[in-house]
Amino acid sequence: MITIKTYLKVAVLFFTSTYIQAQCEVFKSEISDVQQYMTQFSQLSDSLSTAVEIASFDASISTARKNTKTAMLLIGQAVNAADEAVILASEAQYDSQTCGLEDAMSYTIDAERHTIDSRDFSTEAFENVKNAAKANNLGNLQYYMRKAQRLMKEAQSSADSAVYAADNAHYSCSHDVAHLSFDR
């Protein structure tokens, strides 16, 4: 009877550790996707910065409108990438709790917070670009584009912070102490 109980305890322990390891692998995949989407967001932000700069300061309304449309397309893609990152960061934050590693949970919370900030800033910037596209004169167009430009700088800064936090979360999601950072 004692032997059967021992075998049952070992089996439960084995299946529990296998389940936790599987959840940690899901977490690693999700946090890697967050990092990829935020990297894509940063690349799109870099790409649209030229169009926004030209639209913000060009003396020709036709050139400014053309660049506003280009910026609207790119910023729309950036907002979509940020939306995906927020969803994945939320899921990763939930799954990080299953892994039970405090560093991974902490970094994941940071990544989620920064992705949300990035999404919020870029969404507001997108609204300003849409207002610029509807503007009747060059002054209003440039006003909205400059406002969008400032917001996108904040969004890109948040995206870069999210990439950093996601990288740290992925790196710290190991049950092997030798793999963790030097400050242990």
C-alpha angles and dihedrals in degrees: 000000000000090000092055091050090050091050091049091051091049091048092050091047091049094050092045093052090046090051092049091048090051091050090050090053090051088050092050091051093049095046090048089053090050088053092049094049092048090048088051088049091053091049091051090048090053091049095050095045092082093051092046092048093051093045091048097053110018117118094215118080093204092056091044092051092049091052091044090058091049090049091049091055094048096042090050089056090047092052090051091051090049091049091053091047092052092052093048093044090054091051091045091051089055093047093047088066090059091055089055097213112137096207092052091049093048095048091045091054088052091048091050092049092050094047090052091050091048092050093047094049093046093047090053090046089051090054089052092050089051089051089049091052089054095045116123097210139034094248094058092043091053092045092056093043092052090049089050090048092056092047093050091053088056091045092051092048089052091047091052090050090049091052090051093047092046091051091051091047091052092046094048094049096097130108089209107096092204089062095057126092124288096253092081 
